Amino acid sequence: MSSIYKLLGNEISISSANTVVNSNLVRVICTTSSVITFAYANGTAYANTTMATSEVAIFQKNTTDTIAGSNMRATPIAYRN
């Protein structure tokens, strides 16, 4: 079954800390196994997890929180109406 996403912006690289257009919900694809890190606006990391090669995940975060991960791209998305 296919997933349905409401896109709120363009896909971007998250090789450095990024709020992904201040989005609460972010679709992330990992092209090579890597760790994704979540941080508060002040730069303090609060969580991380490993994503496998070709894995796609949806993460919820605060709008000012950043995410970063090597070999990853992120797209801001919306909750389903």
Stockholm file with secondary structure:
# STOCKHOLM 1.0

chainA/1-81         MSSIYKLLGNEISISSANTVVNSNLVRVICTTSSVITFAYANGTAYANTTMATSEVAIFQKNTTDTIAGSNMRATPIAYRN
#=GR chainA/1-81 SS CCCCCEECSCCEECSSCBCTTTCSEEEEEESSCEEEEEECTTSCEEEEEEECTTCEEEEECCTTCEEECTTEEEEEEECCC
#=GC SS_cons        CCCCCEECSCCEECSSCBCTTTCSEEEEEESSCEEEEEECTTSCEEEEEEECTTCEEEEECCTTCEEECTTEEEEEEECCC
//
